[in-house]
Structure formats: structure tokens, C-alpha cells
């Protein structure tokens, strides 16, 4: 089965949880059907970055084991996520002379202008994950989306460069290799989530994905079909749990139960008591106390999100609003809270329309893993039956396949 079939695998390496999604690629349409899902509690990461290698490697192994048993497929390659506050979005531009009047713009010209645009813009200790061209200018003609095949002598580019700290990337690759998995592509988690929950129309109109993770909150802003801005904040659902543990004077395990079962984003009217059972013991707390603690932390998170939207020049200016993903997006009433806090339309993003094993897949915490699986399926289809491309060919194939999210291919190939 494994020899004649093609599979796509996404592994979301979250600080608190590793999630894995396996899709079987239809040989005719190239569309994936989800056939395996797995998750495992992660340890050894701090706010999206690897703190020691063996913890995440073990969690990847456990999550994959579950997905492999369900799908009957042994995973050895996958598309994986990277996260952390070291992910940066930088504006870049450049200009090159491309030849005589009859010179047709080719892939080599595009690769050269990307190199010129990023020269000196990204420090030596950073690795470029993505170059997103916003527009090209050819011999004075503005707003060209794709100059390939056009003729001209002087080419200019306006782009957004997404980069990560090189040591963080290396450590992530090492922990994945410890789990005996070779990364096909490495994509910022929020961009993978965007791939699963956004439509082309939303990306064209203007939309932001806010990925509310365990230890981080990531923001990606899209407009005119392109990624405009990406940022990661060092705060997430774990902070709400810790606040509850301190405020309610209880264990973090009990606080997590309280958060999952009783926390709401909008304060309740009228005081009431709520109870949770943990380790054969029943704990009772005042709902008003819970609401106060949760609201204080949410206020901090969404103020920080709004600040990032201002940096991107899009605060209150996104026609398609905000799409929430990540485990903390399950908090009751969080979309209504975010709508009031950000002054934009807000909905919780769900990965829908994939056949096969769909239990839990539509929950917002699986958006990143599903998005990575989709990116992986496009890489696999672009490559054909296991054929190897050069980095330039691979990038071009992946650019056409994945559209607005990712064009990283070959860079991380052994």
C-alpha cells in the first residue's frame, strides 16, 4: 500500500501539545483525505522554542504513533511548524538589470532579485523562511503580480521577508530528526493555520488569523492576496491557567479543568458556584472570581494583538475581520470578546470539507496541523512520485501549488 499510494503529513509542534494529521492523496485529483490523527502532550519547549531535544522528539513519536496506527501508514517525511517570538516580518525591496529589450523574465531573474532584495536586510544569525513578493515593477510599469514571461530591462520588487533565528531552526530540525522524520517544509504555525481556514476571497479582501496557542499568540495579516505581516507574542492559554491557579489558590491541573469546563470570555451576571472533580476530590469556586481572572488576561492578550495590527497598519481596517484558531479559541465567548476588543468581525476558524477521519479535526486547535498536511500534499504533488527537484525548481513548484502561504522547498532537504 505504501509503495503505490501517496500520503501527506502535517506535524504541528506546539509548546503544550504536538498534533499530527495524515492525509491520503487522491491519485487523480491530488486532493487529500484525512486518514490518521494523533496528539501527545509536549515537554521541553518554552514559548514555541525548543529548550531540550528529547522531550519534543518523544512527543512527536507518540503523536505519530497514534496517527500511524489509525492510517496504517509509516511516516518518515512531513511538513512541520515553527513558532516563537523570534519569527520576524521585514519589508524589503530591490532592483536588477535583466538584459536587453527583448529579454524575457525567467525563474533565474526572480531568484536573483529576491537575493538582492534580502541582502543586508536580514542579520547573519537569521534564516529566511519565506519571501512574499507584494508587487514587481518592470521598466516603470507598477503593480505587476507576476512578471514571469514578460519582457523588459529593469526589474524591481517590493516584498515581505519572513525570517527565524538560525539556532532555533537548527534545534527544531534536530528534534524532528531524533523522531526519525525528515522535514519537507518548515512553516510558521500561524501561516499553516491560515492555509486551513481562509478562503482566497478573504485573503484578497483583508483578514488576520490570530492563533491562540498554549504559550504563544501568533498573528498573520493578509491583504490583496498576500501575507502582509506576521508576529508572535509570548502569551497564551497556559497564562490563563496559571492566573487561575494563583488567583483561586489551587493546583495548575485543577485550574486547567476549571478553564476548560467553566471559564467564559464574557462575565456572567449573578454570582454562582462552580465545581470540578479532580483526583476523586471535588473543588468549588466562585464564578465571579473565575470571570475576573480570565477577563484580565484576555484584555492583556487582545491589547497586545491590537498593537500588532496597528504595527501592520490594519487595526480596525480588515474587511474580512479576524479568524481565531488554536486551543484557546475554544474558550466560551472568546469570539464575542475579541469582536468588542478589536472592533472587527471575528469568527472561530475550522478546517472543514475534508473526508475521512473528521472527529476533532474541525476543532480550532487542529487548524495548524491540517494546514501543514495541505502544504505537504501540494509539495508531494508538485514533486511527483518522490522525484527530487533543485531548490529553485522546488520553490517555483511549491509557489504555484500553495499560493499565498508557503514556497519553501529544497531548503531543508538533505
C-alpha positions in Angstrom: 0.0 0.0 0.0 2.7 2.4 1.0 4.7 2.0 -2.2 1.8 2.8 -4.6 0.0 5.4 -2.5 1.0 8.9 -1.7 0.4 10.5 1.7 0.8 14.0 3.1 1.7 14.6 6.8 1.5 17.7 8.9 3.1 17.9 12.4 2.2 20.9 14.5 4.9 21.3 17.1 3.1 23.3 19.8 4.6 24.2 23.2 2.0 22.3 25.1 0.8 19.7 22.5 2.1 18.0 19.4 -0.6 17.3 16.8 -0.3 15.2 13.7 -2.6 14.8 10.7 -2.1 12.2 7.9 -3.8 12.6 4.6 -4.1 10.1 1.7 -3.7 11.9 -1.7 -6.2 11.0 -4.4 -4.1 9.9 -7.4 -6.5 11.5 -9.9 -7.5 14.8 -8.2 -4.5 15.3 -5.9 -6.9 16.2 -3.1 -6.1 14.7 0.4 -8.5 12.7 2.6 -7.6 12.6 6.3 -6.9 9.1 7.3 -4.9 9.5 10.6 -4.9 11.9 13.5 -2.7 11.9 16.6 -1.7 14.1 19.5 0.6 14.0 22.5 1.4 16.3 25.4 4.7 18.0 24.8 7.5 18.9 27.2 10.9 20.5 26.6 9.7 23.7 24.9 9.4 27.3 26.1 7.1 29.7 24.3 7.4 28.0 21.0 11.2 27.3 21.1 13.0 24.0 21.8 14.5 24.0 25.3 15.8 20.4 25.2 15.7 18.0 22.3 14.4 14.7 23.7 11.0 15.9 25.1 9.6 17.2 21.8 11.1 14.2 19.9 9.3 11.8 22.2 6.0 13.7 21.9 6.4 13.7 18.1 7.0 10.0 18.2 3.9 9.4 20.4 1.6 11.6 18.2 2.9 10.0 15.1 2.4 6.5 16.6 -1.3 7.2 17.1 -1.7 8.6 13.6 0.2 5.8 12.1 -1.9 3.1 13.8 -5.1 4.9 12.6 -3.9 5.3 9.0 -1.8 2.2 8.5 1.0 4.4 7.0 4.5 4.7 8.4 5.6 8.4 8.5 9.1 9.3 7.5 8.7 12.8 5.9 6.3 15.6 6.9 5.7 19.3 6.8 6.3 20.8 10.3 5.6 24.1 12.1 7.9 26.5 13.7 6.8 29.1 16.3 8.2 31.6 18.8 8.7 35.3 19.2 11.9 35.2 17.1 9.7 35.0 13.9 10.0 38.3 12.2 8.4 40.1 9.2 10.6 42.5 7.4 9.8 44.8 4.3 12.4 44.5 1.5 12.9 45.9 -1.9 15.5 45.7 -4.7 16.3 46.3 -8.3 18.2 44.4 -11.0 19.1 44.9 -14.7 17.8 41.9 -16.6 19.2 42.2 -20.1 18.3 43.6 -23.4 14.9 45.0 -24.6 13.8 41.5 -25.8 14.8 39.7 -22.6 12.0 37.5 -21.1 11.9 37.4 -17.3 12.7 33.9 -16.1 12.9 32.0 -12.8 16.6 32.9 -12.5 15.8 36.6 -12.7 13.2 36.2 -9.9 15.6 34.2 -7.7 18.3 36.9 -8.3 16.0 39.9 -7.4 14.9 38.1 -4.2 18.5 37.7 -3.3 19.3 41.3 -4.0 16.2 42.5 -2.0 17.1 40.5 1.1 20.9 41.3 1.0 21.7 43.2 4.2 18.1 43.3 5.3 18.3 40.0 7.4 21.0 39.6 10.0 23.5 36.7 9.6 22.1 34.8 12.5 18.7 34.5 10.9 17.3 32.1 8.3 14.8 33.3 5.6 11.8 31.0 5.6 9.7 32.9 3.1 10.0 35.8 0.6 6.5 37.0 -0.3 6.6 39.4 -3.3 3.9 42.0 -2.9 4.5 43.6 -6.3 7.0 44.0 -9.1 7.9 47.0 -11.3 9.2 46.4 -14.8 10.6 49.3 -16.8 8.3 51.7 -14.9 5.1 49.7 -15.1 3.8 49.3 -11.5 1.8 46.7 -9.6 2.8 43.6 -11.6 1.9 40.5 -9.6 3.9 38.0 -11.6 6.4 39.2 -14.2 7.4 35.7 -15.4 7.5 35.7 -19.2 7.2 39.5 -19.6 9.9 41.4 -21.4 11.9 44.3 -20.0 15.3 45.6 -18.9 14.9 46.8 -15.3 13.1 44.8 -12.7 12.1 46.0 -9.2 10.5 44.2 -6.3 8.6 45.0 -3.1 8.4 42.1 -0.8 7.8 40.8 2.8 10.6 38.6 4.2 9.7 36.1 7.0 12.8 35.0 8.9 13.6 33.0 12.0 16.7 32.7 14.3 19.0 30.1 12.7 19.8 28.3 16.0 16.1 27.9 16.8 15.5 26.4 13.4 18.5 24.1 13.7 17.3 22.8 17.1 13.8 22.2 15.7 15.2 20.2 12.8 17.3 18.2 15.3 14.4 17.3 17.5 12.3 16.2 14.4 15.2 14.1 13.1 15.5 12.5 16.5 11.9 11.3 15.9 13.1 9.8 12.6 11.2 12.3 10.5 12.6 14.3 7.6 11.1 17.8 7.2 9.7 18.5 3.7 8.9 22.1 4.6 9.1 24.3 7.7 6.3 26.9 8.0 5.4 29.3 10.8 2.4 27.8 12.7 0.1 30.7 12.1 0.6 30.6 8.3 -0.2 26.9 8.3 -3.4 27.6 10.3 -4.3 30.3 7.7 -3.9 27.7 4.9 -6.6 25.5 6.6 -9.2 28.2 7.5 -9.0 31.1 5.0 -10.6 31.4 1.6 -8.9 33.2 -1.3 -11.6 35.8 -1.1 -10.8 36.6 2.5 -7.0 36.8 1.7 -7.8 39.2 -1.1 -10.2 41.5 0.9 -8.0 41.7 4.0 -8.1 39.3 7.0 -6.0 38.4 10.0 -5.5 35.0 11.6 -4.9 35.1 15.4 -3.7 31.7 16.6 -4.3 31.4 20.3 -1.9 28.7 21.4 -0.8 27.3 24.7 2.2 29.5 25.3 2.1 31.9 22.3 -0.4 34.0 20.4 0.5 34.4 16.7 -0.9 37.0 14.2 -0.8 36.9 10.4 -2.3 39.7 8.3 -3.3 39.1 4.7 -4.4 41.6 2.0 -4.5 41.7 -1.8 -3.8 38.0 -1.9 -0.5 38.3 0.0 0.9 37.9 3.5 1.5 41.5 4.8 2.7 40.9 8.3 3.4 38.1 10.8 4.2 38.3 14.6 4.3 36.0 17.6 3.5 37.1 21.2 4.9 35.2 24.3 1.5 34.7 25.9 -1.3 32.1 25.5 -3.8 29.8 27.2 -1.2 28.5 29.7 -1.1 32.0 31.2 -4.8 31.9 31.8 -4.4 28.5 33.6 -1.5 29.9 35.7 -3.5 33.0 36.6 -6.4 30.8 37.7 -4.1 28.6 39.8 -2.7 31.6 41.6 -6.0 33.5 41.9 -8.0 30.5 43.0 -5.2 29.2 45.2 -5.3 25.7 43.6 -3.1 23.3 41.6 -2.5 24.0 37.9 -4.2 20.7 37.0 -7.4 21.8 38.8 -7.1 25.3 37.2 -6.9 23.8 33.7 -10.1 21.8 34.4 -11.8 25.0 35.6 -10.7 26.8 32.5 -11.8 24.1 30.1 -15.2 23.4 31.7 -16.3 26.7 33.3 -14.3 29.7 32.0 -16.1 32.2 29.8 -14.7 35.2 28.0 -17.6 37.5 28.9 -18.5 37.9 32.6 -21.7 36.2 33.8 -24.5 38.0 35.6 -25.2 36.9 39.1 -22.7 35.1 41.4 -22.8 31.3 41.3 -20.5 28.5 42.5 -18.9 26.1 40.0 -17.4 22.7 40.8 -14.8 20.4 39.2 -13.7 16.9 40.2 -10.0 16.1 40.2 -8.3 13.0 41.7 -11.5 11.9 43.5 -11.9 15.3 45.1 -14.5 18.0 44.4 -13.3 21.6 44.2 -15.8 24.5 44.3 -15.0 28.1 43.2 -16.9 31.4 42.8 -17.8 32.0 39.1 -17.3 35.8 39.6 -13.6 35.2 40.7 -13.0 33.0 37.6 -14.5 35.6 35.3 -12.4 38.4 36.7 -9.1 36.4 36.3 -9.9 35.3 32.8 -11.0 38.7 31.6 -7.9 40.4 33.0 -5.6 38.1 31.0 -7.8 38.2 27.8 -7.7 42.0 28.0 -3.9 41.9 28.0 -3.7 39.4 25.1 -6.1 41.3 22.8 -4.5 44.7 23.7 -1.2 43.2 22.5 -2.9 41.7 19.4 -4.3 45.2 18.6 -0.9 46.7 19.0 0.5 44.3 16.3 -2.4 45.1 14.0 -1.5 48.8 14.4 2.1 48.0 13.5 0.8 46.3 10.4 -1.3 49.4 9.7 -4.5 47.3 9.7 -6.1 47.9 13.1 -9.9 48.1 12.6 -9.2 48.0 8.8 -9.8 44.4 7.8 -13.0 43.8 5.8 -12.9 40.1 6.4 -12.1 40.6 10.0 -10.3 38.2 12.3 -10.3 34.4 12.3 -9.3 32.7 15.6 -7.5 29.3 15.7 -5.6 27.4 18.4 -6.8 25.6 21.5 -7.6 28.8 23.4 -10.1 29.7 20.7 -12.3 27.1 22.3 -12.9 29.3 25.3 -16.6 30.1 25.5 -17.5 33.5 24.2 -13.9 34.4 23.0 -15.1 35.4 19.5 -17.6 37.9 21.0 -14.9 39.2 23.4 -12.4 39.7 20.5 -15.0 41.4 18.4 -15.5 44.1 21.1 -11.8 44.3 21.9 -10.6 44.7 18.2 -13.6 46.4 16.6 -13.7 43.9 13.8 -15.8 40.9 12.7 -14.5 37.8 14.5 -15.2 34.1 14.0 -13.5 30.8 15.1 -11.8 29.1 12.2 -12.5 25.5 11.5 -10.9 23.1 8.9 -13.9 21.9 7.0 -14.7 19.8 4.0 -12.1 17.0 4.4 -13.4 13.5 4.2 -12.2 10.5 6.2 -11.4 10.7 9.9 -13.0 14.0 10.9 -13.5 13.6 14.6 -11.9 16.6 16.3 -10.4 17.8 13.0 -12.8 20.8 12.8 -11.8 22.0 16.2 -9.6 25.2 16.1 -6.6 23.6 17.7 -6.2 21.3 14.7 -6.1 24.1 12.1 -2.2 24.3 12.0 -1.8 20.5 11.6 -4.4 20.4 8.9 -2.8 23.4 7.1 0.6 21.7 7.3 -0.9 18.5 5.8 -2.4 20.5 2.9 1.0 22.2 2.3 2.7 18.8 2.4 0.2 17.4 -0.1 0.9 20.2 -2.5 4.7 19.7 -2.1 4.2 15.9 -2.7 2.1 16.5 -5.8 4.5 19.2 -7.1 7.4 16.8 -6.7 5.7 13.9 -8.4 6.4 10.3 -7.3 9.3 11.1 -5.0 11.4 12.9 -7.6 14.0 15.4 -6.4 14.0 18.9 -7.7 16.6 21.6 -7.4 15.9 24.2 -4.7 14.9 26.8 -7.5 12.6 24.3 -9.2 11.1 23.2 -5.9 10.4 26.7 -4.8 8.7 27.5 -8.1 6.6 24.3 -7.9 5.6 25.0 -4.3 4.9 28.7 -5.0 2.4 27.7 -7.7 1.0 24.9 -5.5 0.4 26.6 -2.2 -0.5 30.1 -3.4 -0.4 32.5 -0.5 1.2 30.5 2.3 4.5 28.9 1.5 7.1 28.4 -1.1 9.8 26.7 1.0 11.1 23.6 -0.7 14.5 22.1 -1.1 15.9 24.5 1.5 15.5 21.9 4.3 16.1 18.8 2.1 19.1 16.7 3.0 
